[in-house]
Amino acid sequence: MAHGVSVYGADSCQETSRTREHLQDIGVRHRYINVDEDTLGDLRVRGWNEGRRRTPTVVVRGEAGTELLSVPTDNELDQALSRQGFVEDEE
């Protein structure tokens, strides 16, 4: 599967907006899947979250594999992006 970042969310979700804005602010391109309009996207989110619709659910596919994050904080997302080679660690 190709490397990349996918955000599964809803336009009405504040956490989805926050996550997408954070990715834009740090310059990480991502694919957005609106689960209100994409039935397969909604099913995927529910499958990954024990039947619950948790938005955003972020999939990070990178150098070290794939990470799945449900409603991540900016820090949690940054750590996953760093581990997967999308951003450099700021230590």
C-alpha positions as CSV (number, residue, x, y, z in Angstrom):
1,M,0.0,0.0,0.0
2,A,1.2,3.5,-0.8
3,H,2.7,5.8,1.9
4,G,0.4,8.6,3.0
5,V,-1.9,10.1,5.6
6,S,-5.6,9.6,5.5
7,V,-8.1,11.4,7.8
8,Y,-11.5,9.8,8.2
9,G,-13.8,12.4,9.7
10,A,-16.9,14.6,9.4
11,D,-17.3,18.2,8.5
12,S,-19.4,18.8,11.6
13,C,-16.7,17.4,13.9
14,Q,-14.5,20.0,15.7
15,E,-11.8,17.4,16.4
16,T,-11.6,16.5,12.7
17,S,-11.3,20.2,11.8
18,R,-8.5,20.6,14.4
19,T,-6.6,17.6,13.1
20,R,-6.8,18.7,9.5
21,E,-5.7,22.3,10.4
22,H,-2.8,20.9,12.3
23,L,-1.7,18.8,9.4
24,Q,-1.9,21.8,7.1
25,D,0.0,24.0,9.6
26,I,2.9,21.5,9.7
27,G,2.9,20.9,5.9
28,V,1.7,17.3,5.8
29,R,-0.5,16.5,2.9
30,H,-3.4,14.2,3.6
31,R,-6.4,12.6,2.1
32,Y,-9.7,13.5,3.7
33,I,-12.6,11.0,3.7
34,N,-15.9,12.4,4.9
35,V,-17.6,9.6,6.6
36,D,-21.0,11.4,6.3
37,E,-20.7,11.0,2.6
38,D,-18.6,7.9,2.1
39,T,-20.3,4.7,3.3
40,L,-17.1,2.6,2.9
41,G,-15.2,5.1,4.9
42,D,-17.8,5.0,7.7
43,L,-17.7,1.2,7.7
44,R,-13.9,1.3,8.0
45,V,-13.9,3.7,10.9
46,R,-16.5,1.5,12.7
47,G,-14.5,-1.6,12.0
48,W,-11.3,0.0,13.4
49,N,-13.1,1.3,16.5
50,E,-15.1,-1.7,17.8
51,G,-18.3,-0.6,16.0
52,R,-18.0,3.0,17.2
53,R,-17.8,6.0,14.9
54,R,-14.8,7.9,16.2
55,T,-13.7,10.9,14.3
56,P,-11.2,11.7,13.3
57,T,-9.6,8.4,12.7
58,V,-6.2,8.9,11.1
59,V,-4.2,6.3,9.2
60,V,-0.5,7.0,8.8
61,R,1.3,4.7,6.3
62,G,5.0,5.3,6.2
63,E,8.5,4.0,6.4
64,A,7.9,1.8,9.5
65,G,4.5,0.5,8.6
66,T,0.9,1.6,9.3
67,E,-0.4,3.4,12.4
68,L,-4.1,3.9,13.2
69,L,-5.0,6.8,15.6
70,S,-8.5,7.4,16.9
71,V,-9.1,11.0,17.9
72,P,-5.4,11.8,18.4
73,T,-4.0,14.8,20.2
74,D,-1.7,16.9,18.1
75,N,1.2,15.5,20.0
76,E,0.1,11.9,19.4
77,L,-0.3,12.6,15.7
78,D,3.1,14.4,15.6
79,Q,4.8,11.3,17.2
80,A,3.2,9.0,14.6
81,L,4.2,11.3,11.8
82,S,7.8,11.3,13.1
83,R,8.0,7.5,13.5
84,Q,6.7,7.1,9.9
85,G,9.1,9.6,8.4
86,F,6.7,12.4,7.5
87,V,8.2,15.0,9.8
88,E,11.6,15.3,11.5
89,D,11.6,14.9,15.3
90,E,12.1,18.3,17.0
91,E,14.4,17.4,19.9
